[in-house]
Amino acid sequence: MHNPTCPDWAEALLNGFSQIFLQRQPLCGLLCLLAILIGAPALLGGALLGGVAGLLTAQRRGYPKAERQAGLYSYNGVLLGLLISQHFAWSALLPPLILACGGLGAILTRQWLKHATRPDDLPAYTAPFVGLGWLLLGTVPERMFALNEPAPLAVLTAPFTGLAQIMLLDQPLAGALIALGLLLANRRAALWAFTGAVSGVLIALLIDETSSALLGLHSYNPALAALALSQARRQPWLPLLGILLAVILTPGFAALHLPALTAPFILACWLVRASQRMFKACVDSPFESP
């Protein structure tokens, strides 16, 4: 719904930030913006530039306004802007690179939306971000952060750190702001996201991956998978299965020497949705008579 107190472009951009968490809620997007400002202020410019690049590309190419306003052409650009700002040293080439990647992310998203027209088609999610991110990073391993908190406190804050890691941040306060944004947008989604984040921490601790567990690196993909699959009400087994698959798939990317980014979340959701579609096709298909 259009907000008369917020200009169209600002609402679309804020929705782009909230769409990282599969929500369309400008206030949630504003809290995500604040999370970046608090968690990694040096990345804020790149995030804004990437989101604006996606939005301007969608406007110039005449993509449907409803989709632009929903933030569907901005969120991959935001994530790419964060990634590029985090991994590459500042130079005069950095802004054009972010603009190009943000625009390309919007074009890829549009092509996906054009072909995924049926309800049971696989969504793009953050696939443009992951694909372009792998091209940009090559075989650079995932960035690790120093852990400065005492271990007991870090265990308690690890789920919030996991939520922050969705936007490549490592501060639990940033994750708390994201959790608040999700709570304002959709309480059920917020509960499932936190469930996914907690599950990732607990499973990582059980398999003795303490350091990466406390940094939230095992939490953000299960949280996203739970968010995406919790949209089907009365089917709690879907987000639970998504959480499990995201946890199982994550180590495989390290074995391939690829940064996981949000790829485990995407694959987990695609597997669940494809399985649903196959099961439905089997149930709906009539038995052939001999």
C-alpha positions in Angstrom: 0.0 0.0 0.0 1.3 3.5 -0.9 2.4 5.6 2.0 1.3 9.3 1.4 3.9 10.6 3.9 6.8 8.9 2.0 7.9 9.8 -1.6 7.6 6.9 -4.1 11.3 6.6 -4.6 12.1 6.6 -0.9 9.4 4.0 -0.2 10.7 1.8 -3.1 14.3 2.0 -1.8 13.3 1.2 1.8 11.2 -1.7 0.6 14.3 -2.9 -1.2 16.1 -3.1 2.1 13.2 -4.9 3.7 13.0 -7.3 0.7 16.3 -8.8 1.8 14.2 -10.3 4.5 11.3 -11.1 2.2 9.2 -8.3 3.6 7.5 -5.2 2.0 7.6 -2.8 4.9 9.4 0.7 4.7 9.8 0.9 8.5 11.5 -2.5 8.4 13.7 -1.2 5.6 14.5 1.9 7.7 15.6 -0.3 10.6 17.8 -2.3 8.3 19.4 0.9 7.1 20.0 1.9 10.7 21.5 -1.6 11.4 24.1 -0.9 8.7 24.8 2.5 10.1 25.4 1.1 13.5 27.1 -2.2 12.5 29.3 -1.1 9.6 28.9 2.6 8.7 31.6 2.3 6.0 29.3 0.0 4.1 26.2 2.3 4.1 27.2 4.3 1.0 27.7 1.1 -1.0 24.4 -0.3 0.1 22.5 2.8 -0.8 24.3 3.1 -4.2 23.5 -0.5 -5.1 19.9 -0.1 -4.1 19.5 3.1 -6.1 21.2 1.5 -9.1 18.7 -1.3 -9.1 15.8 1.1 -8.8 17.0 3.5 -11.5 17.7 0.6 -13.9 14.1 -0.6 -13.3 12.7 2.8 -13.9 14.7 3.5 -17.1 13.8 0.1 -18.5 10.1 0.5 -17.8 9.7 -2.4 -15.4 6.3 -2.7 -13.7 5.8 0.1 -11.2 4.2 -2.2 -8.6 7.3 -4.4 -8.7 9.6 -1.4 -8.4 7.7 0.0 -5.5 7.8 -3.4 -3.7 11.6 -3.2 -3.8 12.0 -6.3 -6.0 14.7 -4.6 -8.1 16.7 -3.0 -5.3 17.5 -5.7 -2.7 20.1 -7.6 -4.8 21.8 -4.2 -5.5 21.8 -3.4 -1.7 23.5 -6.8 -1.0 26.0 -6.4 -3.8 26.8 -2.9 -2.6 27.5 -4.2 0.8 29.6 -7.1 -0.5 31.7 -4.9 -2.8 32.2 -2.2 -0.1 33.3 -4.9 2.4 35.7 -6.8 0.2 37.3 -4.2 -2.0 39.5 -1.3 -1.1 38.2 2.2 -1.9 39.1 3.5 -5.4 37.5 5.6 -8.1 36.4 2.4 -9.8 34.3 1.2 -6.8 31.2 3.4 -7.3 30.9 2.5 -11.0 31.3 -1.2 -10.1 28.5 -1.0 -7.5 26.3 0.9 -10.0 26.9 -1.7 -12.7 26.3 -4.7 -10.4 23.2 -3.1 -8.9 21.8 -2.5 -12.4 22.7 -6.0 -13.6 21.1 -7.5 -10.5 17.8 -5.7 -11.4 18.0 -6.9 -15.0 18.6 -10.5 -13.9 15.7 -10.3 -11.4 13.3 -9.0 -14.1 14.2 -11.8 -16.5 13.5 -14.3 -13.7 10.2 -12.7 -12.9 9.2 -12.7 -16.5 9.7 -16.5 -16.7 8.5 -17.5 -13.2 4.9 -16.6 -13.7 3.2 -19.6 -12.0 2.7 -19.8 -8.2 4.8 -23.0 -8.0 7.7 -21.6 -10.1 11.0 -21.3 -8.2 11.5 -17.7 -6.9 14.8 -15.8 -7.6 15.4 -15.0 -4.0 19.0 -13.6 -3.8 20.3 -15.7 -6.7 21.5 -12.6 -8.7 23.5 -11.5 -5.6 25.0 -14.9 -5.2 25.9 -15.4 -8.8 27.4 -11.9 -9.2 29.1 -12.2 -5.8 30.9 -15.4 -6.8 32.1 -13.7 -10.0 33.4 -10.8 -8.0 35.0 -12.7 -5.2 36.3 -15.7 -7.2 37.6 -18.2 -4.6 38.1 -15.7 -1.8 37.0 -17.4 1.5 34.2 -16.0 3.6 35.4 -13.1 5.7 35.9 -13.9 9.3 35.7 -11.5 12.2 37.5 -11.3 15.5 35.4 -12.3 18.5 35.8 -9.8 21.3 32.9 -10.7 23.5 33.1 -13.2 26.5 31.9 -16.6 25.4 28.7 -16.8 27.6 27.5 -13.4 26.3 28.5 -14.4 22.7 26.3 -17.5 22.9 23.3 -15.4 23.9 23.8 -12.8 21.2 24.9 -15.2 18.4 21.3 -15.5 17.0 21.2 -11.7 16.6 24.7 -11.8 15.0 23.3 -14.4 12.6 20.5 -12.1 11.6 23.0 -9.3 11.1 25.2 -11.6 8.9 22.4 -11.7 6.3 23.6 -8.2 5.5 27.3 -9.0 6.0 27.3 -7.4 9.4 28.8 -8.9 12.6 27.2 -6.8 15.4 24.4 -8.3 17.5 22.9 -4.8 18.0 22.5 -4.6 14.2 20.7 -8.0 14.4 18.5 -6.8 17.1 17.4 -3.8 14.9 16.7 -6.2 12.1 14.7 -8.5 14.5 12.7 -5.4 15.5 12.0 -4.5 11.9 10.8 -8.1 11.2 8.6 -7.9 14.3 6.9 -4.8 13.0 6.5 -6.2 9.5 5.3 -9.7 10.4 5.4 -11.2 13.9 5.1 -14.8 12.5 8.0 -14.2 10.1 10.1 -12.7 12.9 9.5 -15.8 15.1 10.5 -18.2 12.4 13.6 -16.1 11.5 14.7 -16.2 15.1 14.0 -19.9 15.3 16.2 -20.5 12.3 19.0 -18.4 13.7 18.9 -20.2 17.1 18.8 -23.6 15.4 21.9 -22.7 13.4 23.8 -21.7 16.5 22.8 -24.8 18.4 23.6 -27.2 15.6 27.0 -25.6 15.0 27.8 -25.8 18.7 26.8 -29.5 18.7 29.3 -30.2 15.9 32.0 -28.2 17.6 32.0 -25.2 15.2 32.0 -22.8 18.2 33.9 -19.9 16.6 31.9 -19.6 13.5 28.7 -20.4 15.4 29.2 -17.4 17.7 30.0 -15.2 14.7 26.5 -16.1 13.3 28.0 -17.8 10.1 25.8 -20.9 10.7 22.7 -18.9 11.5 21.8 -16.6 8.6 21.0 -19.2 6.0 18.6 -21.2 8.3 17.0 -17.9 9.3 16.4 -16.9 5.7 15.1 -20.3 4.8 12.7 -20.3 7.7 11.5 -16.8 6.7 10.9 -17.8 3.1 9.1 -21.1 3.8 7.0 -19.8 6.8 4.8 -17.9 4.4 2.8 -21.1 3.9 0.6 -21.2 6.9 -0.5 -24.4 8.6 2.6 -26.1 7.3 5.2 -25.7 10.0 7.2 -28.6 8.6 8.2 -26.5 5.6 10.3 -24.0 7.5 11.7 -26.7 9.8 12.8 -28.7 6.7 14.3 -25.5 5.2 16.3 -24.9 8.4 17.7 -28.4 8.4 18.6 -28.3 4.7 20.3 -24.9 5.0 22.4 -26.2 7.8 23.3 -29.4 5.9 24.2 -27.6 2.7 26.4 -24.8 4.2 29.6 -26.9 4.7 29.5 -28.0 1.1 30.4 -24.6 -0.2 33.5 -24.4 2.0 34.5 -27.8 0.5 34.1 -26.2 -3.0 36.2 -23.2 -1.8 33.2 -20.9 -2.5 31.9 -18.3 -0.1 28.5 -19.6 0.9 26.8 -16.1 0.9 23.0 -16.9 0.8 23.4 -19.9 -1.6 22.4 -22.6 1.1 19.2 -20.7 1.8 18.3 -20.5 -1.9 19.1 -24.2 -2.5 17.2 -25.3 0.6 14.1 -23.4 -0.5 14.3 -24.6 -4.1 14.6 -28.2 -2.9 11.6 -27.9 -0.6 9.5 -26.1 -3.3 10.5 -28.5 -6.0 9.6 -31.4 -3.8 6.2 -29.9 -3.1 5.6 -29.5 -6.8 6.6 -33.0 -7.6 4.4 -34.4 -4.8 1.5 -32.3 -6.0 2.0 -33.5 -9.6 2.0 -37.1 -8.4 -1.1 -36.6 -6.4 -3.0 -34.7 -9.1 -2.1 -36.9 -12.0 -4.8 -39.4 -12.9 -4.0 -43.1 -12.8 -3.7 -44.6 -16.2 -6.0 -47.4 -17.0 -4.4 -50.6 -18.3 
